[in-house]
Amino acid sequence: MKRVIAALIILVSFSACQKQQKIAFVDNTKVINDYQMKIDIEKKYEDKNTDFTQRRDSIGRIYQMEIQTIQMQLANMPQRKQEEESQKFQQKWQPLQQQMQYEQQMMEQSYNQEMDSVIVKVNDFVEDYGKKNGYTFIFGKNRAGSVMYGEDEKDITEAVVEAINADYGKTDGEEKSETSPNETEKKEASEDTSK
């Protein structure tokens, strides 16, 4: 009987010593969509796109007016002269059309790169958030089905959104400026001597 009681005490103390796993999930889409960095990037590119569209439309109106004028002029010219003038007109506008296409492609490419950086930043932030707050696992809930169901109390999406947006206001430059270069050098020197 004493052995059974001793075994139970050992078992209970062993299970009490084991670390409780802290598990949660976040709604990936909501975190990304509510992240202020993403909102700022979208606003920036909406403004750029509006400016680009206005400029392109303005150039398009000029192009239409010129093409109407040249069509009236071409009607009174011999065939050979019509071909020459048409070719000059196309040569005049082709570089501008190419430039507009290039600008649009560059804007789309730049937008995609910045959006990719948002995803990387969110992933890195959630990883760091999990480490700092003692989580064993943080799963991502998305349409692909990595979390099909989770209890509401395990959903830390709002906490992550608040934390990442609070962190977004900080910049590396502000954090670095808190310690002067002399303090940094002293700290590095003391670390070197302690090794």
Secondary structure, 3 states (H helix, E strand, C coil): CHHHHHHHHHHHHHHHHCCCCCEEEEEHHHHHHHCHHHHHHHHHHHHHHHHHHHHHHHHHHHHHHHHHHHHHHHHCCCHHHHHHHHHHHHHHHHHHHHHHHHHHHHHHHHHHHHHHHHHHHHHHHHHHHHHHCCCCEEEEECCCCCCCCCCHHHECHHHHHHHHHHHHCCCHHHHHHCCCHHHHHHHHHHHHHHC
